[in-house]
Amino acid sequence: MPKSELLIREARPEDKPHVLTFVRRTWRWGDYIPKVWDEWFNEHHGRILVAVLHGEVVGMNHVRFPTPNYAWLEGARVHPKHRRKGVATALALNALEFSSARGATIARLATSSNNEPAKAHLMKLGFRVEAEFVWLQGTPPNESHAVKIREAERSELGSLWLEIKRSAVYKASAGLIGRGWAWYEMNRQTLSEYANQGGLFLASTGLKRTGIALLGSAKGENVIEVAYIHGVQSAVKSLLNLSSNSDRRPSSKRVRIFAPKHQLLLARLLKVGLKEKGKYLVFSKQI
Ligand SMILES: CC(C)(COP(=O)(O)OP(=O)(O)OC[C@H]1O[C@@H](n2cnc3c(N)ncnc32)[C@H](O)[C@@H]1OP(=O)(O)O)[C@@H](O)C(=O)NCCC(=O)NCCS
């Protein structure tokens, strides 16, 4: 298709109904785009791009900036009748150009591990897989009585950050944490934010520290998200129990985690009753 026939531009209010006609049934369960369109559209620092072919809106994507140098891409959708015409490629290249012009040096996105068209499209664009995560969800387990849980103190943040950086779970996650269906670089500041919100917990048995977890509530969903966890089996159980503990706010009957592919951690999470719901690959590209 000649490039001149395809126009990529920022979305306008009148594009919404056209996009919604082809995103309602992207997957068997539907799609989340109708729910998030208004929020994305009204963001100050993000942008929805649309692809227009012969006057018809046939594709979209969205980019936002968790930090000034980091572009998070999401919501790539192409009308089923217009796939394999380079529409997603043109949208992605435009989003990358916009991101680079804004000062971003790295772009990331996530896709389901079994989304073959998306994976092929991303590899062709020069994206590389950074890490794979397993989406686990379920009811918080009962606590393990031998384990003592407490909130971390600010004076401990430096040593906790070193402990996390040395852990095999952190290494398996490529230093990324998943929350709200997006992945972010974890750093000392992340620990500080969780500690400020009362979401950084330590487990110990006797005098020995046996686990660490970062817990928070998911925006707009009745679920507690575990952004990071490592520890022995009893610590994992008690740390996850915090999600439902009404003494500690917020709480929920559901807990969710995007766990890196660390076999021992995955085995521990399954053992306490969480169920695997899917797998996601996080791709990145220097820009
Ligand atoms: C994934 C998706 C966005 C790709 O859109 P598209 O406009 O068809 O992609 P492009 O035409 O730019 O394809 C670029 C390259 O990706 C690869 N590709 C795209 N679709 C493919 C498919 N179905 N099978 C194999 N490779 C595919 C090819 O290498 C293609 O190049 P080629 O056509 O020259 O061989 C589109 O299939 C879609 O909307 N799927 C449903 C929503 C979705 O999965 N979004 C991604 C979530 S992260």
The ligand as a Gaussian input file, in Angstrom:
#p B3LYP/6-31G(d) Opt

LIG

0 1
 C       -1.201000      -7.456000      16.154000
 C       -1.840000      -6.430000      15.195000
 C       -1.900000      -5.082000      15.910000
 C       -0.927000      -6.330000      13.952000
 O       -1.486000      -5.324000      13.106000
 P       -1.193000      -5.275000      11.525000
 O       -1.563000      -3.910000      11.042000
 O       -1.846000      -6.420000      10.871000
 O        0.383000      -5.452000      11.484000
 P        1.357000      -5.064000      10.269000
 O        0.599000      -5.151000       8.985000
 O        2.009000      -3.764000      10.578000
 O        2.383000      -6.265000      10.344000
 C        3.776000      -6.110000      10.444000
 C        4.425000      -7.464000      10.514000
 O        4.004000      -8.180000      11.680000
 C        3.921000      -9.584000      11.385000
 N        2.534000     -10.031000      11.476000
 C        1.421000      -9.263000      11.638000
 N        0.335000     -10.055000      11.710000
 C        0.767000     -11.320000      11.608000
 C        0.102000     -12.581000      11.613000
 N       -1.234000     -12.679000      11.727000
 N        0.845000     -13.686000      11.498000
 C        2.191000     -13.613000      11.382000
 N        2.880000     -12.439000      11.333000
 C        2.169000     -11.320000      11.463000
 C        4.417000      -9.726000       9.965000
 O        5.821000      -9.912000      10.010000
 C        4.071000      -8.383000       9.375000
 O        4.849000      -8.073000       8.248000
 P        4.407000      -8.646000       6.789000
 O        2.920000      -8.446000       6.653000
 O        5.204000      -7.824000       5.843000
 O        4.778000     -10.095000       6.810000
 C       -3.255000      -6.872000      14.717000
 O       -3.192000      -8.230000      14.316000
 C       -4.332000      -6.734000      15.772000
 O       -4.993000      -5.690000      15.884000
 N       -4.550000      -7.817000      16.566000
 C       -5.533000      -7.805000      17.651000
 C       -5.099000      -6.918000      18.791000
 C       -3.724000      -7.277000      19.288000
 O       -3.345000      -8.424000      19.422000
 N       -2.957000      -6.223000      19.610000
 C       -1.629000      -6.344000      20.113000
 C       -1.701000      -6.375000      21.582000
 S       -0.123000      -6.007000      22.240000

